[in-house]
Amino acid sequence: MAEFRRMNKVGVRGILITRRDGAARGPYDVVLGTWEETDAILKLWAKSAAGNGCFETCDFRVVFEDGNSYSGTYYLKQSDAFLKNLLSVHIRKVCAETKIAWEAEEFLNKYVIPAAA
């Protein structure tokens, strides 16, 4: 975290993930404080995700220390159990794909969104 502060990036205040479907009974929310905790929860959920190339829906909202937030949907797959930085890599991918529609590069330069390991 100190590395990001030296770069003057805005850190995360909290991350809310809502598992909408899948092996778990009904939707439920998990509130986390770090990217690492988010990764651990998504990897745990991935172990019980549907197989055969299917996915399960997880909505998320990242709230930053300046009060701004970023929301979206993550499609969880069993293979995610073996990957790193699941949510932050997803956000970076969405930024790369949609950068023409908004100031994605400015967003990534301002906020702490870890890159793939």
Beta strands, then each sheet from edge to edge (+ up, - down):
strand 1: 12-19
strand 2: 28-32
strand 3: 56-64
strand 4: 69-76
sheet 1: 2+ 1- 3+ 4-
end
